[in-house]
Amino acid sequence: ELFDIVLDIETVREKLDIEKVVVEAKPDLPITKPKEIVMPNELLRKISETAIPSTYYVMTWKKKSDQDSKIKYEDAGSGSAVAIAPNLLATACHVVTEISIDENNQVSYEFLITNVIHVDDNVSDQSKWIRKLELYAEDFSTDRCILKHEDLNAVPAITRNYEDLEAFETVYAVGNPRGYLGKTAQGMITRLYDFVPP
């Protein structure tokens, strides 16, 4: 039966090929030659060099529930931030806050103890850490938080207006996944929203 099915498929293919009609042929048209699009050498390296000066590693801490313990604080997580002004960093709110829901389904956000270090600095050098940044502004619905510290002295990133972005543009992210500082990854803008997605 399988052999019969294969034969039937071949018959259908032959019939479709026979029914194909060439509508127009222009043998005198020149053959299109491939055009080479020159890409910059070491593109990710150049992007990384542009973004790294404004990129920070974020580490958060919270008080331990057991206050009788000798260790009073515990690691709450880590993430990335980008300088938007000499004393301001932008990050995701979920990096620097702990979300809780009470028995009435009310959501609350607790700002964690937040320390940062530039991704080019040695994390074991305690003098390089900027400690206890303040939560300067937040929009939890879009997961955007701004951190502030007067001694940051950061190099702000080059920015673009949202209105100038286009869908399907190639974008590059510089982050710190699992503590690998300044890792660059390529992505794409798949959709631009004028509202918060559901």
Disulfide bonds with the S-S distance in Angstrom:
Cys93-Cys145 2.13
